[in-house]
Amino acid sequence: MTPKQMRKTVLNGLTSNGVHVQVSPPLLLCKQIKKFLRHNKINLVIDVGAYHGDYCKMLRERAQYTGTIISFEPSADSFRVLSAAMCDDPNWRGFRIGLSDTDSVAILNNYGNSEMFNSVLGLREQHALAYSVDLAKRSSETVRLRTIDTMWGKITKGISSPRVFLKIDTQGHDTAVVRGAVEHLEYIYGIQSELPAIEIYEGMTSMPAALDLYRKLGYVPIGFYPVNTPSAFDGISPEFDVVLKRLQVRNLALP
């Protein structure tokens, strides 16, 4: 039995016994990203909300992307882990900065051992319970926010003709990141954005509103991938990774 056949047999066995297993990122998403990067000749990936660098490891190991990666992660603790991950990769650099639609400062909510939920937005109490996040362990830190437009020179340093794929995972702040890149959208050929079917953070942009904004900026969705499916939501995936492709370049005012 080959490793692929063995994996399929194990997964089928678990599924038949009511156990749901999901690879993160999902395999189909990895395949689409790999194809997208190659087809569009992407030479720069901007990784917003890099956390510990898991997405970038996927790019290197599974998508076989060898080009430049620029990561942004505002959390001090997460950035220390990220720095260790990228230290041996000369084509991977990072900034301890959050990206947004303004150059400012913000309060980052940290959720202890549930740090993947860290956000400048507040996690709603009923949804924290669904994910077993203890709000009593929440702390905060002041972080710097910058726009992609402001950081563009540093992001594209050494790349004369950038062809960008923008990955965003900011726990509810994704559309602000895109608004902060409006002056350079002509270089951004694709976007991966985490959008909510259920709005688990206070003040986060709904999926329909986000998709409408991206459409007005010239991007259309080409793939939807469920991020997770807690039992508390009765089989509903509260969030989706959505891959979007630039349809055309248009000089549009932000709605």
C-alpha positions as CSV (number, residue, x, y, z in Angstrom):
1,M,0.0,0.0,0.0
2,T,1.4,3.4,-1.0
3,P,1.5,6.3,1.5
4,K,-1.3,8.0,-0.4
5,Q,-3.5,4.9,-0.2
6,M,-2.7,4.4,3.5
7,R,-3.6,8.0,4.2
8,K,-6.9,7.6,2.3
9,T,-7.7,4.4,4.2
10,V,-7.1,6.0,7.6
11,L,-9.1,9.1,6.8
12,N,-12.0,7.0,5.5
13,G,-11.9,4.9,8.6
14,L,-12.0,7.9,10.9
15,T,-14.8,9.5,8.9
16,S,-16.9,6.4,9.0
17,N,-16.6,6.5,12.8
18,G,-17.8,10.1,13.0
19,V,-14.4,11.7,13.3
20,H,-13.8,14.8,11.0
21,V,-10.2,15.4,10.0
22,Q,-9.1,18.5,8.2
23,V,-5.6,19.3,7.0
24,S,-4.7,23.0,7.5
25,P,-4.4,24.6,5.1
26,P,-6.8,22.2,3.2
27,L,-5.1,20.2,0.4
28,L,-7.3,21.6,-2.3
29,L,-6.4,25.2,-1.2
30,C,-2.7,24.3,-1.4
31,K,-3.2,22.9,-4.9
32,Q,-5.0,26.0,-6.0
33,I,-2.4,28.4,-4.5
34,K,0.4,26.4,-6.1
35,K,-1.3,26.6,-9.5
36,F,-2.1,30.3,-9.1
37,L,1.4,31.3,-8.2
38,R,2.9,29.5,-11.2
39,H,0.3,30.5,-13.7
40,N,0.5,34.2,-12.7
41,K,4.3,34.2,-12.4
42,I,4.0,35.5,-8.8
43,N,7.4,36.7,-7.5
44,L,6.3,38.2,-4.2
45,V,3.9,36.9,-1.5
46,I,2.8,39.3,1.2
47,D,1.8,37.3,4.2
48,V,-0.4,39.4,6.5
49,G,-1.1,37.9,9.9
50,A,1.8,35.5,9.6
51,Y,1.4,34.1,13.2
52,H,4.2,31.5,13.5
53,G,4.9,31.2,9.7
54,D,2.9,28.1,9.0
55,Y,1.5,29.5,5.8
56,C,4.9,30.3,4.5
57,K,6.1,26.8,5.3
58,M,3.2,25.5,3.2
59,L,4.3,27.8,0.4
60,R,7.9,26.4,0.5
61,E,7.1,22.7,1.1
62,R,3.8,22.0,-0.6
63,A,3.3,24.8,-3.1
64,Q,7.0,24.7,-4.0
65,Y,7.2,28.5,-4.2
66,T,10.8,29.8,-4.1
67,G,10.2,33.5,-4.5
68,T,10.2,36.3,-2.0
69,I,7.9,36.3,1.0
70,I,7.3,39.3,3.2
71,S,5.5,38.5,6.5
72,F,3.7,40.9,8.8
73,E,2.9,39.9,12.4
74,P,2.1,42.5,15.2
75,S,2.2,40.2,18.2
76,A,5.5,40.3,20.0
77,D,5.3,36.7,21.1
78,S,4.3,35.4,17.7
79,F,6.9,37.5,15.9
80,R,9.6,35.9,18.0
81,V,8.6,32.4,16.8
82,L,8.2,33.7,13.3
83,S,11.7,35.2,13.3
84,A,13.2,31.9,14.3
85,A,11.2,30.2,11.5
86,M,12.5,32.5,8.8
87,C,16.1,33.0,9.9
88,D,17.5,30.3,7.5
89,D,15.5,31.5,4.5
90,P,17.2,34.4,2.7
91,N,14.0,35.1,0.6
92,W,11.8,35.4,3.6
93,R,11.7,38.7,5.6
94,G,9.3,40.0,8.2
95,F,8.1,43.1,10.1
96,R,6.6,43.3,13.5
97,I,3.8,45.5,12.3
98,G,0.1,45.1,11.7
99,L,-1.4,46.2,8.3
100,S,-4.5,48.3,8.0
101,D,-6.0,51.2,6.1
102,T,-4.2,53.9,8.3
103,D,-0.8,54.5,9.7
104,S,-1.6,54.5,13.4
105,V,-1.4,52.4,16.6
106,A,-4.0,49.9,18.0
107,I,-4.6,47.7,20.9
108,L,-4.1,44.0,20.0
109,N,-6.3,41.6,22.1
110,N,-4.3,38.5,23.1
111,Y,-6.1,35.4,24.2
112,G,-3.4,33.4,26.1
113,N,-3.0,29.9,24.8
114,S,-5.6,30.6,22.1
115,E,-3.4,33.2,20.5
116,M,-4.5,32.3,17.0
117,F,-7.6,34.4,17.9
118,N,-5.5,37.5,18.6
119,S,-7.1,40.5,16.9
120,V,-7.5,44.3,17.1
121,L,-11.2,43.4,17.2
122,G,-12.9,41.9,20.3
123,L,-14.0,38.2,20.2
124,R,-17.7,38.0,21.0
125,E,-18.4,36.2,24.2
126,Q,-20.8,33.5,22.8
127,H,-18.3,32.6,20.1
128,A,-15.4,32.5,22.5
129,L,-17.3,29.8,24.3
130,A,-17.8,27.9,21.0
131,Y,-14.0,27.8,20.6
132,S,-13.3,27.2,24.3
133,V,-11.4,30.5,24.5
134,D,-11.1,31.8,28.1
135,L,-11.8,35.5,27.9
136,A,-10.5,35.9,31.5
137,K,-7.0,35.2,30.2
138,R,-7.3,38.0,27.6
139,S,-4.5,40.6,27.7
140,S,-3.5,43.4,25.4
141,E,-0.5,45.1,23.8
142,T,-0.1,48.3,21.8
143,V,1.0,47.6,18.2
144,R,2.0,49.6,15.2
145,L,-0.3,49.7,12.1
146,R,0.8,50.7,8.6
147,T,-0.7,50.5,5.2
148,I,0.7,48.4,2.3
149,D,0.9,51.7,0.4
150,T,3.1,53.2,3.1
151,M,5.3,50.1,3.3
152,W,5.5,49.5,-0.5
153,G,9.1,50.5,-0.9
154,K,10.3,48.3,1.8
155,I,8.1,45.4,0.7
156,T,9.3,45.4,-2.9
157,K,12.9,46.2,-2.2
158,G,15.1,44.5,-4.8
159,I,12.1,43.5,-7.0
160,S,11.9,45.7,-10.1
161,S,8.6,44.2,-11.5
162,P,6.5,42.9,-8.6
163,R,3.8,40.4,-9.2
164,V,2.1,40.0,-5.9
165,F,-0.1,37.5,-4.2
166,L,-1.6,39.0,-1.0
167,K,-2.5,36.5,1.8
168,I,-4.5,38.0,4.6
169,D,-5.5,36.4,7.9
170,T,-6.1,39.2,10.5
171,Q,-9.1,37.8,12.4
172,G,-11.7,40.3,11.1
173,H,-9.5,43.1,9.8
174,D,-8.9,41.9,6.2
175,T,-10.8,44.5,4.2
176,A,-8.9,47.3,6.0
177,V,-5.7,45.7,4.7
178,V,-6.9,45.8,1.1
179,R,-8.2,49.4,1.5
180,G,-4.6,50.3,2.6
181,A,-3.2,48.9,-0.7
182,V,-5.5,50.8,-3.2
183,E,-2.6,52.7,-4.7
184,H,-0.8,49.5,-5.7
185,L,-3.6,47.1,-6.6
186,E,-2.3,46.9,-10.2
187,Y,0.6,44.8,-8.9
188,I,-1.6,42.5,-6.8
189,Y,-2.7,39.6,-9.0
190,G,-4.5,37.6,-6.3
191,I,-5.7,37.7,-2.8
192,Q,-6.5,35.1,-0.2
193,S,-8.8,36.5,2.5
194,E,-10.4,34.9,5.5
195,L,-14.1,35.9,5.4
196,P,-16.8,35.1,7.9
197,A,-20.0,33.2,7.4
198,I,-20.6,33.9,11.1
199,E,-19.2,37.2,12.5
200,I,-17.3,36.0,15.6
201,Y,-15.6,39.4,16.3
202,E,-17.2,42.7,17.1
203,G,-17.2,45.1,14.1
204,M,-15.9,42.6,11.6
205,T,-16.9,43.0,7.9
206,S,-19.5,40.5,6.8
207,M,-18.7,38.1,3.9
208,P,-21.2,39.8,1.5
209,A,-19.8,43.3,2.2
210,A,-16.2,42.1,1.8
211,L,-16.9,40.4,-1.5
212,D,-18.7,43.5,-2.7
213,L,-15.7,45.6,-1.8
214,Y,-13.3,43.2,-3.6
215,R,-15.6,43.1,-6.6
216,K,-15.6,46.9,-6.9
217,L,-11.8,46.9,-6.7
218,G,-11.6,44.4,-9.6
219,Y,-11.3,41.0,-7.9
220,V,-13.5,38.0,-8.3
221,P,-13.6,34.8,-6.1
222,I,-12.3,31.6,-7.6
223,G,-12.2,29.4,-4.6
224,F,-13.9,29.0,-1.1
225,Y,-12.4,26.7,1.6
226,P,-13.9,26.2,5.0
227,V,-11.4,27.0,7.8
228,N,-13.0,25.0,10.6
229,T,-16.3,23.6,11.7
230,P,-16.8,23.7,15.5
231,S,-19.6,21.4,16.8
232,A,-21.1,24.4,18.5
233,F,-22.2,25.7,15.1
234,D,-24.0,22.5,14.2
235,G,-21.8,21.7,11.2
236,I,-21.6,25.2,9.9
237,S,-18.1,26.5,9.0
238,P,-17.9,30.0,10.5
239,E,-15.0,31.2,8.3
240,F,-13.8,30.6,4.8
241,D,-10.5,31.2,3.1
242,V,-11.5,32.8,-0.2
243,V,-9.1,33.0,-3.1
244,L,-9.7,36.0,-5.5
245,K,-8.2,36.9,-8.8
246,R,-7.8,40.3,-10.3
247,L,-10.2,40.6,-13.2
248,Q,-9.0,43.9,-14.5
249,V,-7.2,47.0,-13.4
250,R,-9.5,49.9,-12.8
251,N,-9.0,53.3,-11.1
252,L,-11.9,53.2,-8.8
253,A,-12.6,55.3,-5.8
254,L,-13.1,53.3,-2.6
255,P,-16.8,52.8,-1.8
